[in-house]
């Protein structure tokens, strides 16, 4: 079956080479249970190399190595079950993940990337909604797509109930290491989130207040955005332009302090431009920043599970109606403050403890209230370009999609640049919005003057 140039060959179940011991279960953390089971992560890794003489040769090799890799990831091959309390848990029964094999005829990876858009790219990563019988539903899917004239795409999709983009990337890296050198260099770590004490007297903070609002809100009704054409545009900013932006927005709320990080500066840039694209004459649309908290919590990089936390950004000064860089500086200062509130272990630990106490009083911990917020996700720490399956063949591009919170209001993902770009501060930003709003963002003078390269979306409008 061919779909948008992709011919699907087969779908199979892949299990691990080492069976899981019977009776093994893996409970979900409170950060896991904040996600709906049908909300998903989708990642596409692109590799460029000459066409192979034997069709399917590489796919056969990858099929063998993934079974070895899965022996280290019993959660990935398990199935969801409800506990007596009604919570989800994973039964590690080695039921396997689903693998789809596909082919793109009459083209190479390079040609595909010249014309790719959101709709085409999502054909490279298979996903299925939960069945009415969850026990038979695979929570992870991989798709291997070979290009007839050279190149390969590897797509991974999984439910956000079990992992975040960081550990999903770690899984692909483990698969690559197994294929290339026959062993995993950084095994996954399965352990509970840390809880330092059972404090029931939690002090008010922006984190706790924000999550309380998210959990108390009803699901956001479908809006016009649900019926609009949603697109994703991907821009690459070189190191010089990112440094220029950081310096230009370098004053904090008191008029001094360190320059913002690339994430903070770019988040402020797109918050400003998207607010204008959505018709805001003054101020900004509601936005939450989303950060990985493994380092803050003292967890190993190999921790497998959800460890990303949201914090709503509160405008600290100004009203969004000054000159371009005054408005932008206000936005960045506010984002710096929101990020700083997530940098302290005590704040995040208190959030986890509060969520643990809340689960006793609630039927569900699933986040509803930020569905209409703009969500800006810091993916600067993902190690995606080290996923090397063959010697000297590194990913030429990696794309991320996060379904769930923020789809209604839009999403901003800030990621490393392919090959490191032209320096360590080079970044790629993927923005998901209704098509008419995305077009206005691309035309905004604040973005145009930085001269980004448009990698994907809207027929790659030129600067």
Residue pairs with C-beta under 8 A, 6 or more apart in sequence:
1 7
1 8
2 8
2 105
3 123
4 119
4 120
4 123
5 104
5 105
5 107
5 112
5 120
5 123
6 102
6 103
6 104
6 123
6 124
6 145
7 102
7 103
7 104
7 105
8 100
8 101
8 102
9 101
9 102
9 103
10 100
10 101
11 98
11 99
11 100
11 101
11 126
12 98
12 99
12 101
13 95
13 96
13 97
13 98
13 99
13 138
14 63
14 66
14 67
14 70
14 96
14 97
14 98
14 99
14 142
15 67
15 70
15 77
15 94
15 95
15 96
16 67
16 68
16 70
16 71
16 73
16 74
16 77
16 94
16 96
17 67
17 68
17 70
17 71
18 71
19 94
20 74
20 77
20 78
20 92
20 93
20 94
24 74
24 91
24 92
25 81
25 89
25 90
25 91
25 92
26 74
26 75
26 78
26 89
26 90
26 92
26 190
27 83
27 87
27 89
27 90
27 192
28 87
28 88
28 89
28 90
28 161
28 162
28 305
29 192
29 193
29 305
29 306
30 193
30 352
30 355
30 356
30 359
30 365
31 193
31 305
31 306
31 307
31 308
31 309
31 352
31 355
32 88
32 161
32 162
32 305
32 306
33 87
33 88
33 161
33 359
33 365
33 366
34 306
34 355
34 365
34 366
34 367
35 159
35 160
35 161
35 306
35 366
35 367
35 404
36 160
36 161
36 366
36 404
37 80
37 88
37 130
37 134
37 159
37 161
38 129
38 130
38 159
38 403
39 159
39 160
39 161
39 403
39 404
39 405
40 127
40 157
40 158
40 159
40 160
40 403
40 404
41 156
41 157
41 158
41 160
41 163
41 164
41 165
41 168
41 400
41 401
41 402
41 403
42 122
42 125
42 127
42 155
42 156
42 157
42 400
42 401
42 403
43 125
43 155
43 156
43 157
43 165
43 168
43 169
43 172
43 384
43 398
43 399
43 400
43 401
44 121
44 124
44 125
44 153
44 154
44 155
44 398
44 399
45 153
45 154
45 155
45 156
45 172
45 384
45 387
45 395
45 398
46 109
46 112
46 113
46 151
46 152
46 153
46 395
46 396
46 397
46 398
47 109
47 151
47 152
47 153
47 154
47 389
47 390
47 393
47 394
47 395
47 396
48 108
48 109
48 110
48 150
48 151
48 393
48 396
49 150
49 151
49 152
49 390
49 393
50 150
51 108
51 147
51 148
51 149
51 150
52 58
52 146
55 103
55 146
56 101
56 146
58 144
58 146
58 152
58 390
59 101
59 144
59 146
61 179
62 144
62 154
62 175
62 179
62 389
63 99
63 144
65 175
65 178
65 179
66 99
66 142
66 175
66 178
68 178
68 182
69 171
69 174
69 175
69 178
69 184
70 76
70 77
70 96
70 97
72 174
72 184
72 187
72 188
73 171
73 174
73 188
73 304
74 92
74 94
74 190
75 90
75 92
75 162
75 190
75 304
76 97
76 139
76 140
76 158
76 162
76 171
77 92
77 93
77 94
77 95
77 96
77 97
77 140
78 90
78 91
78 92
78 93
78 94
78 95
78 139
79 90
79 91
79 93
79 95
79 134
79 135
79 136
79 137
79 138
79 139
80 88
80 89
80 90
80 91
80 134
80 135
80 137
80 139
80 161
81 88
81 89
81 90
81 91
81 134
81 135
82 88
82 89
82 134
83 89
86 363
87 359
88 161
90 139
90 162
95 138
96 138
97 138
97 139
97 140
97 141
97 142
98 126
98 128
98 138
98 140
98 141
98 142
99 141
99 142
99 143
99 144
100 126
100 141
100 142
100 143
100 144
101 143
101 144
101 145
102 124
102 143
102 144
102 145
102 146
103 145
103 146
103 147
103 148
104 112
104 145
104 146
104 147
104 148
105 148
106 148
106 149
107 147
107 148
107 149
108 147
108 148
108 149
108 150
108 151
109 147
109 150
109 151
109 152
109 153
109 396
110 150
110 151
111 149
112 120
112 147
112 151
112 153
113 396
113 397
113 455
116 456
117 231
117 232
117 456
117 457
118 230
118 231
118 232
118 432
118 456
118 457
121 232
121 399
121 456
122 401
124 143
124 145
124 153
124 155
125 141
125 143
125 155
125 156
125 157
125 401
126 141
126 142
126 143
126 155
126 157
127 141
127 157
128 137
128 138
128 141
130 137
130 159
131 137
139 158
139 159
139 161
139 162
140 156
140 157
140 158
140 159
140 162
141 155
141 156
141 157
141 158
142 154
142 155
142 156
142 157
143 153
143 154
143 155
143 157
144 152
144 153
144 154
144 155
145 152
145 153
145 154
145 155
146 152
147 153
154 172
154 389
156 168
156 171
156 172
158 168
160 306
160 402
160 403
160 404
162 305
162 306
163 171
163 304
163 305
163 306
164 292
164 305
164 306
164 307
164 308
165 308
165 377
165 379
165 382
165 400
165 402
166 292
166 294
166 307
166 308
166 379
166 381
166 382
167 188
167 303
167 304
167 305
167 307
169 382
169 383
169 384
169 387
170 186
170 188
170 301
170 302
170 304
170 383
171 188
172 384
172 387
173 186
173 383
173 384
173 386
173 387
174 184
174 186
174 187
174 188
175 387
175 389
176 386
176 387
176 388
176 389
177 183
177 184
177 185
177 186
178 184
179 389
179 390
180 388
180 389
180 390
180 391
186 301
186 302
187 302
188 302
188 303
188 304
189 299
189 300
189 302
189 303
189 304
190 304
190 305
191 303
193 297
193 305
193 307
193 352
194 297
194 298
194 299
194 349
194 352
195 349
195 352
195 353
195 356
196 349
196 353
197 353
198 353
199 350
199 353
200 357
202 208
202 350
202 353
202 354
202 357
203 350
205 341
205 347
205 350
206 311
206 312
206 314
206 338
206 341
207 309
207 311
207 341
207 342
207 347
207 348
207 350
207 351
208 350
208 351
208 354
210 288
210 310
210 311
210 312
211 310
211 351
211 354
211 355
211 367
213 312
213 369
214 310
214 367
214 368
214 369
214 370
215 358
215 362
215 365
215 367
215 368
215 369
216 369
217 368
217 369
218 368
219 368
219 371
220 368
220 369
220 371
220 372
220 408
223 372
223 408
225 408
225 409
225 434
226 408
228 434
228 435
228 436
229 434
229 435
230 407
230 432
230 433
230 434
230 435
231 432
231 433
231 434
231 435
231 438
231 457
231 458
232 401
232 430
232 431
232 432
232 438
232 456
232 457
233 430
233 431
233 433
233 438
233 441
233 442
233 454
233 456
233 457
233 458
234 399
234 428
234 429
234 430
234 431
234 454
234 455
234 456
234 457
235 428
235 429
235 430
235 431
235 447
235 452
235 453
235 454
235 455
236 417
236 418
236 421
236 426
236 427
236 428
236 452
236 453
236 455
237 245
237 266
237 417
237 426
237 427
237 428
237 429
237 450
237 452
238 421
238 422
238 423
238 426
238 451
238 452
238 453
239 421
239 422
239 423
239 424
239 425
239 426
240 422
241 450
241 451
241 452
242 262
242 265
242 266
242 425
242 426
242 427
243 425
244 450
245 265
245 266
245 269
245 450
246 259
246 260
246 261
246 262
246 265
246 425
247 259
248 325
248 328
248 329
249 259
249 260
249 265
249 268
249 325
249 328
249 329
249 331
249 332
249 333
250 257
250 258
250 259
250 260
251 257
251 329
251 333
252 258
252 333
252 336
253 316
253 317
253 333
253 334
253 337
257 336
259 265
260 268
260 332
260 335
260 336
261 380
262 380
262 414
262 425
262 427
263 339
263 378
263 380
263 414
263 427
264 332
264 335
264 336
264 339
265 332
266 412
266 414
266 427
266 429
267 289
267 332
267 335
267 376
267 378
267 412
267 414
268 328
268 329
268 331
268 332
268 334
268 335
269 328
269 331
269 446
269 447
269 450
270 376
270 412
270 429
270 431
270 441
271 284
271 285
271 287
271 313
271 331
271 335
271 374
271 376
271 412
272 284
272 320
272 327
272 328
272 331
272 446
273 441
273 444
273 446
273 447
274 285
274 374
274 410
274 412
274 431
274 433
274 437
274 441
275 283
275 284
275 285
275 320
276 440
276 444
277 433
277 437
277 438
277 440
277 441
277 444
278 285
278 437
280 320
281 321
282 319
282 320
282 321
283 315
283 319
283 320
283 321
284 315
284 320
284 331
285 373
285 374
285 409
286 312
286 372
286 373
286 374
286 409
287 312
287 313
287 373
287 374
287 375
287 376
287 409
288 310
288 311
288 312
288 313
288 370
288 373
288 374
288 375
288 376
288 405
288 406
289 310
289 311
289 313
289 335
289 338
289 339
289 342
289 376
289 377
289 378
290 308
290 309
290 310
290 375
290 376
290 377
290 378
291 308
291 309
291 311
291 339
291 342
291 378
292 307
292 308
292 378
292 381
293 307
293 308
293 309
293 342
293 348
294 300
294 301
294 303
294 307
296 342
296 343
296 344
296 345
296 348
297 307
297 345
297 348
297 349
298 345
299 307
308 377
309 342
309 348
309 351
310 367
310 370
310 375
310 405
311 338
311 339
311 341
311 342
312 338
312 370
312 373
313 334
313 335
313 337
313 338
314 334
314 337
314 338
315 330
315 331
315 334
316 330
316 333
316 334
316 337
317 330
317 333
317 334
318 326
318 327
318 330
320 327
320 330
321 327
322 330
324 445
324 446
328 446
335 376
341 347
342 348
355 365
358 365
359 365
367 405
370 405
370 406
371 405
371 406
371 407
371 408
371 409
372 408
372 409
373 405
373 406
373 409
374 406
374 409
374 410
374 411
374 412
375 402
375 405
375 406
375 409
375 410
375 411
375 412
376 411
376 412
376 413
376 414
377 402
377 411
377 412
377 413
377 414
378 414
379 400
379 413
379 414
379 415
379 416
380 414
380 415
380 416
380 427
382 400
382 415
382 416
384 395
384 398
384 415
384 416
385 394
385 395
385 398
385 416
385 418
385 419
385 420
386 394
387 395
388 394
388 395
394 419
395 418
396 418
396 419
397 418
397 455
398 415
398 418
399 430
399 456
400 413
400 415
400 430
401 432
402 411
402 413
407 432
410 431
410 432
410 433
410 437
411 430
411 431
411 432
412 429
412 430
412 431
413 429
413 430
413 431
414 427
414 428
414 429
415 427
415 428
415 429
415 430
416 426
416 427
416 428
417 426
417 427
417 428
418 428
420 426
421 427
421 428
428 455
429 452
430 456
431 438
431 441
433 441
435 458
438 457
438 458
439 458
439 461
441 447
442 448
442 454
442 458
442 461
448 463
451 463
452 463
454 460
454 461
454 462
454 463
